[in-house]
Amino acid sequence: MMKRTWGFDVLRCPSCSRRMRVLATLLEPTVVRKILEPLGVRASPLPRAPPRDPEAHAEQADFDFEAA
C-alpha cells in the first residue's frame, strides 16, 4: 500500500537498494515497548484529536465547477 500510495517501497534497503524481507511481526504491546523505549522511540500512540464542531464547518466550499 505504501508503494501504491506514496511510491515508497518499504522493503527496499535505503543503503544498498537490495530487497529486504519481514522476519517477524510483533503484536504484544509489552514486547514492542521493551524494544522501542531503550531506543528513545515513542512506544505509545499519540492521543486522538478532539472531534470537530460540525457547525463551524457547515459552509459548502465553492470549487468553481458545476456538477455533471
MOZI-V569023 format. One record per residue. N is the residue number from 1. RES is the residue in one letter. OMEGA is omega in degrees with one decimal (NA if undefined). Layout:
# MOZI-V569023
N|RES|OMEGA / N|RES|OMEGA
This chain:
# MOZI-V569023
1|M|179.5 / 2|M|-179.4 / 3|K|179.3 / 4|R|-175.6 / 5|T|-172.7 / 6|W|-177.9 / 7|G|-175.9 / 8|F|179.7 / 9|D|-176.1 / 10|V|179.4 / 11|L|176.8 / 12|R|-178.7 / 13|C|-179.9 / 14|P|-178.4 / 15|S|-172.8 / 16|C|179.7 / 17|S|176.9 / 18|R|-178.6 / 19|R|175.9 / 20|M|176.4 / 21|R|-179.9 / 22|V|178.8 / 23|L|-178.0 / 24|A|173.1 / 25|T|-178.5 / 26|L|-176.5 / 27|L|-177.9 / 28|E|-178.5 / 29|P|-179.6 / 30|T|178.3 / 31|V|178.6 / 32|V|179.6 / 33|R|-179.9 / 34|K|179.7 / 35|I|-172.5 / 36|L|-175.5 / 37|E|177.4 / 38|P|178.8 / 39|L|-179.6 / 40|G|179.1 / 41|V|-179.5 / 42|R|-177.0 / 43|A|-179.5 / 44|S|-179.7 / 45|P|175.5 / 46|L|178.2 / 47|P|178.7 / 48|R|175.3 / 49|A|178.1 / 50|P|179.6 / 51|P|179.2 / 52|R|177.3 / 53|D|-177.9 / 54|P|179.8 / 55|E|-178.9 / 56|A|-177.9 / 57|H|-174.4 / 58|A|-178.0 / 59|E|176.2 / 60|Q|179.6 / 61|A|176.4 / 62|D|-176.7 / 63|F|176.8 / 64|D|172.0 / 65|F|-178.9 / 66|E|178.3 / 67|A|-178.0 / 68|A|NA
